Amino acid sequence: MNTATTPCPVVASLGQYLAAQGRDECLILAIEAEADLLLEDEKRRAQLADSFVESLHDAGSEALLAEFHAFVGKQLLRAAFDHDPVVSALYPNLAKAAREWVDLVAEVQVKKEAA
């Protein structure tokens, strides 16, 4: 682009646009880096998880909260029942409780169908 023949306000506007775009990209990268740091540190990740769950309750969206519970419950129950090594290693008590719950419900269902 030959800026010698371009009116000065156009060049200035282009410069402002490019500078703003650069700031936006820097902000996005900074946010991604900070989020990665938050999730990397176990204590900060736990605090982030707590505040996230609180925000779901505070938002008052029953649909969002129901979706959250469905996702967590379904994923946890399946992983625990399948003896997923990651879930079992990270959350042994929760995995055990989930397996016991699935076994109990299945037992009740089998007995009900046998009766």
ABEGO torsion letter per residue (X at the ends): XBAAABBAAAAAAAAAAAAAAAAAAAAAAAAAAAAAAAAABAAAAAAAAAAAAAAAAAAGBAAAAAAAAAAAAAAAAAAAAAGBAAAAAABAAAAAAAAAAAAAAAAAAAAAAAX
